[in-house]
Amino acid sequence: MKCIIFATDENIVKRNNNHSRFQDFIMMHLSYCDEYIIMADTSLKQELLMQADEIADLSYRVIEVENENRMELLKKAFEECKEEKYCIVAEYHFLADYDFTGRQYKECMLKAISNLKSGKDTVIFIDGPDGKSVPAFYVLQKDISFHSGIERVLCANEQRDFADEQINADFEKIDIKNTENDKHGNFDNLNNTKKDMPAMIKLSPAFKDYLWGGTKLKEEYGKECDLDIVAESWELSAHPDGRSKIVGSCEKDMYFDELIAQAGKDILGWKCRYMSDFPILVKFIDAKNPLSIQVHPNDDYALMYEDEYGKNEMWYILDAQEGAGIYCGFNRDTSKEEVRKRIEENTILEILNWVPAKKGDVFFIKAGTVHAIGAGIMICEIQQSSNCTYRLYDYDRKDKFGNKRELHIEKALDVLNFRKYEEQDIKDREISVGRNIERKLAYCKYFHCNEYTVREPMEIELSEKSFQSVICVEGFGKISLENTTIQFKKGDSIFVAAGKKKASVSGECELVITEV
């Protein structure tokens, strides 16, 4: 879905507490939009480019405009995204005093996306500066709405008459009401009562006993649980399907999302200010046996059909037996018809891209890429906080109850990228600093991830942009920040709150550090 932003007012680039309204807007739409068309006054272009580059690996274009009316701007914007079916149009003029939560906006967007499925467009209203409800976002099917609705309602004249009866004639109307008690777009059950918390906390994971798992997480990583098989440990997670717990909390079994609720959302950084959900999930995976052949949808599809976000993920290979490997994408261009036939004939593996895997390898699995982890591999996975997976093929295996696991062939075929797989290219991947080494693992709009090989004391620069997830994948050491010091070893997970400060690390270890 494309997002058209009318960035013609200097108020949208004003910064406050190290973020701007423009950055808030982008972060709020991060999961709903693949590309941004920014219609910007010439004098604002450089500032907008700097702020966009500061957020994430965004796909955006800035179209310079000067002294053009709204109708001309809209025509230019739609010409830029004429191949896209769905669009969000933002009337940024009204956003100067917006004050609603990420959860509220997500609910409105899900309703709007549901409307798209039934052929209806939506206008999302917010409370304006004068207390009156005014339209701010239009979620629409471009080819249908440009000439019938959005042209007349948004840009018919410079007075922009927003009479309710005019809006209702073409759009489903949704209201976002200002909230008095929550001004930071907090997650579910997050209140405004902030309590002091350490700058860092150690976490314990949620465990999964999927049929393909092994026992290495207990035997080699010291994970304590009652399960015979431990396929996954969710090390940093606020996802309802498996929440991490706080180690050493005075409250028994305090969960990570409960800690956020007590401490307040500021500990996550300004990038999370208007997010409706905690954005990432970090896990360990022990694949004693091969995983199913599967694919994850992107945000557009997942929000449209599953009411949750899609899933882009990164695999960092912790260990691999000789001859082990992964499937990642197709080994040549293919088609929906061929893939369907090969699933029926049990020959799907013949057109998958098999890649040998060894310790230290990195694979970025973009949503829509067919993939599977092979047998005998340990992985540290960083992903969007989503549990949405479509299985294409599962080797005719049965679970512990004797039942074959569900396949999701039609949905998988809807979201698959049928082109030959191309590996992500990250420039300047490795940098040496003294005896220490920093290596870029993944860089996308959802998360940035680096590996640090620590051989001498080092400092980690923190910021007010984002929290950091620190995972020790080898060795041992300690990390100190303010009045808190945490000893860690292989397999430990530490959450570091956002803030302009420096953490010191010492020991002999390898760390995977992730931020949004």
C-alpha positions in Angstrom: 0.0 0.0 0.0 1.3 3.4 -0.9 1.1 6.5 1.3 0.7 10.0 -0.1 1.7 12.7 2.3 1.1 16.4 1.7 4.1 17.7 3.6 3.6 21.4 2.6 3.4 22.9 6.1 6.5 23.7 8.0 4.8 22.6 11.2 5.2 19.0 10.3 9.0 19.1 10.5 9.2 20.8 13.9 11.1 18.7 16.4 10.0 18.2 20.0 11.8 15.9 22.5 14.0 14.5 19.7 11.2 13.5 17.4 9.0 15.4 15.0 5.4 15.2 13.9 6.7 13.9 10.5 8.6 11.1 12.1 5.6 10.2 14.3 3.5 10.0 11.2 5.9 7.7 9.4 6.3 5.4 12.4 2.6 5.3 12.9 2.1 4.1 9.2 5.2 1.9 9.1 3.3 -1.4 9.0 0.6 -0.2 6.6 2.7 1.3 3.8 5.3 -0.1 1.5 6.3 3.3 0.0 5.8 6.9 0.8 5.1 9.7 -1.8 6.0 12.9 0.0 4.7 16.1 -1.6 7.0 18.6 0.0 7.5 22.3 -0.2 10.9 23.0 -1.7 12.2 24.7 1.4 11.4 21.6 3.5 12.9 18.9 1.3 16.3 18.6 3.0 14.9 18.5 6.5 12.4 15.8 5.5 15.1 13.7 3.8 17.2 13.8 6.9 14.3 12.8 9.1 13.2 10.0 6.8 16.8 8.6 6.7 17.0 8.7 10.5 14.0 6.4 10.9 14.6 3.2 9.0 15.3 1.6 5.6 12.2 3.3 4.0 11.1 3.4 0.4 10.1 6.9 -0.3 10.2 9.7 -2.9 10.0 13.4 -2.4 8.3 15.4 -5.0 9.1 19.1 -4.7 6.1 21.4 -5.0 5.7 25.1 -4.7 2.6 27.3 -4.9 0.4 24.5 -6.3 -3.2 23.9 -5.3 -4.3 20.7 -3.7 -5.9 19.3 -6.9 -2.6 19.6 -8.7 -0.7 18.0 -5.8 -3.1 15.1 -5.7 -2.9 14.4 -9.5 0.9 14.4 -9.3 0.9 12.0 -6.3 -1.5 9.6 -8.0 0.5 9.6 -11.1 3.5 8.5 -9.0 1.7 5.4 -7.7 -0.6 4.7 -10.6 0.3 1.0 -10.5 -0.8 0.6 -6.9 -4.3 -0.4 -6.1 -4.6 0.8 -2.5 -3.5 4.1 -1.1 -3.5 6.1 2.1 -3.8 9.8 1.6 -2.8 12.0 4.5 -4.2 15.5 4.9 -1.4 16.6 7.2 -2.7 20.1 7.6 -4.9 18.8 10.5 -2.3 16.8 12.4 -0.7 19.6 14.3 -2.6 18.8 17.5 -3.4 15.1 17.1 -3.4 13.1 20.3 -4.5 9.5 19.9 -3.0 6.1 20.6 -1.4 3.6 18.3 -3.9 1.1 19.4 -6.8 3.4 18.4 -5.3 4.0 15.0 -4.6 0.3 14.5 -8.3 -0.5 15.2 -9.3 2.2 12.7 -6.9 0.9 10.1 -8.1 -2.7 10.5 -11.7 -1.5 9.9 -10.5 0.5 6.9 -8.7 -2.5 5.5 -11.7 -4.6 6.1 -13.7 -2.1 4.1 -11.3 -2.4 1.2 -12.0 -6.1 1.0 -15.7 -5.3 0.4 -15.0 -2.5 -2.0 -15.6 0.4 0.3 -13.2 3.3 1.0 -12.7 4.9 4.4 -12.0 8.3 5.8 -10.5 8.4 9.3 -11.5 11.5 11.4 -9.6 12.9 14.4 -10.4 15.7 16.8 -9.1 18.9 15.4 -7.7 21.9 17.3 -11.1 23.4 17.7 -12.6 20.2 19.1 -14.4 19.4 15.9 -14.0 16.1 14.1 -12.0 16.6 10.9 -10.8 14.1 8.2 -7.0 13.3 8.4 -6.5 10.0 6.5 -8.1 8.4 3.5 -7.7 4.7 2.9 -8.9 4.0 -0.6 -8.9 1.9 -3.7 -7.1 4.4 -6.0 -8.6 3.3 -9.3 -12.1 3.6 -7.9 -11.9 6.6 -5.7 -9.8 9.1 -7.5 -12.5 10.4 -9.7 -15.5 9.6 -7.6 -14.7 10.4 -4.1 -11.3 11.8 -3.1 -11.1 14.4 -5.9 -14.4 15.9 -4.9 -14.1 15.6 -1.2 -10.4 16.4 -0.6 -9.5 18.7 -3.4 -12.5 20.1 -5.1 -11.8 23.6 -4.0 -9.4 25.5 -1.8 -12.1 26.0 0.9 -12.3 22.2 1.2 -15.9 21.8 2.4 -15.9 18.8 4.7 -19.7 18.5 5.3 -20.6 15.2 6.9 -23.2 14.5 4.2 -20.6 15.0 1.5 -18.1 12.6 3.2 -20.7 10.0 3.9 -21.8 9.9 0.3 -18.5 8.3 -0.8 -16.7 7.0 2.3 -17.2 4.9 5.4 -16.5 7.3 8.3 -14.4 6.3 11.4 -13.6 8.5 14.3 -10.5 8.5 16.4 -11.2 10.4 19.6 -8.5 12.2 21.5 -7.5 10.5 24.8 -6.9 12.5 28.0 -5.1 9.8 29.9 -2.7 8.3 27.3 -0.8 10.6 25.1 1.9 8.2 23.9 0.0 5.6 21.9 0.6 2.8 24.4 0.1 -0.9 24.0 -2.9 -2.8 25.4 -3.4 -2.5 29.1 -0.6 0.2 29.3 -1.4 2.8 31.9 0.1 6.2 32.6 1.5 5.3 36.0 5.2 5.2 35.5 7.4 3.3 38.0 11.2 3.4 38.3 12.9 0.5 36.6 16.6 -0.4 36.0 18.2 0.7 32.8 18.6 -3.0 31.9 16.7 -6.2 32.7 17.5 -9.8 32.1 14.7 -11.9 30.5 13.7 -15.5 30.6 11.9 -17.0 27.5 8.7 -18.6 26.6 9.2 -22.2 25.2 7.7 -24.1 22.2 7.7 -27.9 21.8 7.1 -28.2 18.0 7.6 -31.7 16.7 10.8 -30.9 14.8 12.7 -29.5 17.9 15.5 -31.0 19.8 17.2 -30.7 23.3 20.2 -28.4 22.6 18.5 -25.4 24.1 18.4 -27.2 27.5 21.7 -29.0 27.1 24.0 -26.4 25.5 22.2 -23.1 26.3 21.1 -23.8 29.9 17.4 -23.2 29.3 15.3 -24.5 32.2 11.9 -25.9 31.4 9.8 -29.0 31.8 9.4 -29.8 28.1 11.0 -32.9 26.7 11.5 -31.2 23.3 12.4 -27.5 23.1 12.1 -26.3 19.5 12.1 -22.5 20.2 12.7 -20.2 23.1 11.2 -16.7 22.6 13.8 -14.6 24.3 12.4 -11.1 23.8 8.6 -11.2 23.2 5.5 -9.3 24.1 3.5 -11.4 21.7 0.4 -13.0 23.3 1.4 -16.4 21.9 4.5 -16.4 24.1 5.6 -13.7 26.4 9.1 -13.3 28.0 9.4 -13.0 31.8 11.5 -10.7 33.9 14.4 -12.4 35.8 14.7 -11.3 39.4 11.4 -9.4 39.5 9.9 -8.9 43.0 6.6 -9.9 41.5 6.4 -13.6 40.7 6.1 -14.4 37.0 6.1 -10.8 35.8 5.9 -10.7 32.0 7.8 -8.3 29.8 4.7 -6.5 28.5 3.6 -6.0 32.1 6.9 -4.3 32.8 6.4 -1.9 29.9 3.0 -1.2 31.2 4.4 -0.2 34.6 7.5 1.7 33.4 5.7 3.6 30.5 6.4 3.5 26.8 9.2 6.0 26.9 11.6 3.2 27.8 11.0 1.9 24.2 12.2 5.1 22.5 10.4 7.6 20.3 10.3 5.2 17.4 7.7 3.2 19.3 5.7 6.2 20.4 2.7 5.5 18.1 3.2 1.8 17.5 0.2 -0.3 18.5 2.3 -3.4 19.4 5.8 -4.1 20.6 7.6 -4.3 17.2 10.0 -7.3 17.3 10.4 -10.8 18.5 13.8 -12.5 19.2 14.1 -16.3 19.5 16.4 -19.3 19.5 15.5 -22.2 17.2 16.8 -25.8 17.5 15.9 -27.6 14.4 16.8 -31.3 15.1 14.5 -32.2 12.1 13.6 -30.0 9.1 10.9 -27.5 9.4 7.9 -27.3 7.0 8.2 -25.5 3.7 6.5 -22.2 4.5 6.0 -18.6 3.7 5.1 -15.5 5.7 2.8 -12.8 4.3 3.7 -9.1 4.2 1.8 -6.5 6.3 -0.7 -5.7 3.6 -1.9 -9.3 3.3 -1.7 -10.2 6.9 -3.6 -7.1 8.0 -6.2 -7.7 5.3 -6.8 -11.4 6.1 -5.4 -12.2 9.5 -5.8 -9.0 11.5 -2.2 -9.0 12.5 1.1 -7.9 11.0 3.2 -9.7 8.5 6.6 -11.2 9.1 10.1 -10.3 7.8 12.8 -12.1 9.6 16.6 -12.6 9.9 18.4 -15.9 10.6 21.8 -15.9 12.2 23.3 -19.4 12.2 24.6 -20.3 15.6 25.6 -23.9 14.7 25.1 -26.3 11.8 26.0 -30.0 11.4 28.1 -31.0 8.4 25.9 -31.0 5.3 23.1 -29.0 6.9 21.4 -26.2 5.1 18.3 -24.1 4.5 15.8 -23.6 1.7 15.5 -19.9 0.8 13.4 -18.9 -2.2 13.1 -20.6 -5.6 16.2 -21.6 -7.6 14.6 -20.2 -10.7 11.6 -18.2 -11.8 8.4 -20.2 -11.4 4.6 -19.6 -11.3 1.6 -20.2 -9.1 0.4 -23.0 -11.4 3.7 -24.8 -11.2 4.1 -24.5 -7.5 0.5 -25.8 -6.9 1.2 -28.8 -9.2 4.5 -29.6 -7.5 2.9 -29.5 -4.1 0.3 -32.1 -5.3 3.0 -34.3 -6.8 5.4 -34.0 -3.8 8.1 -32.5 -6.0 8.2 -28.9 -4.6 11.7 -29.4 -3.2 13.1 -29.7 -6.7 12.6 -26.0 -7.4 13.6 -24.6 -4.0 16.9 -22.8 -3.5 19.1 -25.0 -1.2 21.9 -23.2 0.6 24.5 -24.9 2.7 24.7 -23.3 6.1 27.6 -22.9 8.5 28.1 -21.1 11.8 28.0 -17.3 11.4 26.0 -17.2 8.2 23.2 -14.7 7.9 20.0 -14.9 5.9 17.3 -12.2 5.5 14.0 -13.8 4.8 11.7 -11.2 3.3 8.0 -11.7 3.6 6.8 -13.6 0.6 9.9 -15.8 0.3 9.4 -19.5 0.5 11.8 -21.0 3.1 12.6 -23.8 5.6 15.3 -24.5 8.1 17.0 -27.8 7.5 17.8 -30.5 10.1 20.8 -30.0 12.4 20.8 -26.2 12.6 20.7 -23.8 15.6 19.5 -20.3 14.8 19.0 -16.9 16.4 16.0 -15.3 14.7 15.0 -11.7 14.8 11.6 -11.0 13.3 8.6 -8.7 13.3 6.4 -9.5 16.2 4.0 -11.8 14.3 3.1 -15.5 14.4 1.6 -15.6 11.0 2.9 -18.6 8.9 1.5 -20.4 5.9 2.7 -24.0 5.3 3.0 -25.3 1.8 4.5 -28.7 2.5 5.2 -30.7 5.6 6.7 -34.1 4.4 3.4 -35.8 5.4 4.4 -35.7 9.0 2.1 -36.3 11.9 2.1 -34.5 15.3 2.2 -36.3 18.7 -1.5 -37.0 18.4 -1.2 -38.7 15.1 -2.7 -35.8 13.1 -1.1 -34.2 10.0 -0.5 -30.5 10.5 -2.6 -28.0 8.7 -1.4 -26.7 5.3 -2.4 -23.2 4.0 -1.8 -23.7 0.3 -4.2 -21.1 -1.1 -3.0 -18.3 1.2 0.6 -19.3 0.6 0.1 -19.1 -3.2 -1.5 -15.6 -2.7 1.6 -14.2 -1.0 4.6 -16.1 -2.6 7.3 -14.3 -4.6 7.7 -16.6 -7.6 10.9 -15.0 -8.8 14.4 -16.5 -8.4 15.8 -15.7 -4.9 18.4 -12.9 -4.7 20.5 -12.5 -1.6 20.3 -9.2 0.4 23.5 -7.2 -0.1 24.7 -5.2 2.9 27.6 -2.9 2.2 30.4 -2.5 4.6 29.2 -5.5 6.6 32.2 -5.8 8.9 34.2 -3.1 10.8 37.1 -3.7 13.2 37.5 -1.5 16.3 40.7 -2.5 18.1 40.4 -6.2 18.8 36.6 -6.0 18.6 34.6 -6.6 15.4 31.2 -5.1 14.5 29.2 -6.8 11.8 26.0 -5.7 10.2 23.5 -8.6 10.1 20.3 -7.0 8.9 18.9 -3.6 8.1 15.3 -3.1 7.2 12.5 -0.8 8.1 11.4 -3.0 11.0 14.8 -3.6 12.7 18.5 -3.0 12.6 20.7 -5.9 13.8 24.5 -6.1 14.5 26.8 -8.7 15.8 29.7 -7.7 18.1 32.7 -9.9 18.7 34.1 -8.7 22.0 37.7 -9.3 22.9 38.5 -6.1 24.9 36.2 -3.7 26.8 34.0 -1.6 24.6 31.2 0.9 24.8 27.8 0.7 23.1 26.2 4.0 22.1 22.5 4.2 23.1 20.0 6.7 22.0 16.5 8.0 22.6 15.3 6.5 19.3 15.0 2.9 20.4 15.5 0.2 23.1 18.1 -2.4 22.4 17.9 -6.2 22.6 21.2 -7.8 23.6 21.6 -11.6 23.1 24.7 -13.4 24.0 25.3 -16.2 21.4 28.8 -17.2 22.6 31.0 -16.8 25.6 30.4 -14.8 28.7 30.8 -11.2 30.1 29.1 -8.3 31.8 27.3 -5.2 30.7 27.1 -2.1 32.9 24.8 0.9 32.5 24.2 3.6 35.1 23.8 1.8 38.4 23.1 -1.6 36.9 25.5 -4.4 36.0 24.4 -7.7 34.6 26.6 -10.8 34.2 25.7 -12.9 31.1 26.6 -16.1 29.4 25.8 -17.9 26.2 22.0 -17.9 25.7 21.2 -14.9 27.9 18.8 -12.1 26.8 18.9 -8.5 28.1 16.6 -5.7 27.4 18.1 -2.2 27.5 15.8 0.8 27.8 16.1 3.7 25.4 18.0 6.8 26.4 21.0 8.9 25.5 23.7 7.1 27.3 26.6 4.6 26.9 26.8 1.0 28.1 30.1 -0.7 28.8 30.7 -4.3 27.9 33.6 -6.6 28.9 34.4 -10.3 28.5 35.0 -12.8 25.8 31.8 -13.0 24.0 29.7 -12.6 20.8 26.6 -10.4 21.1 23.6 -9.9 18.7 22.2 -6.4 19.3 18.9 -5.3 17.8 17.0 -2.1 17.7 14.1 -0.6 15.7 
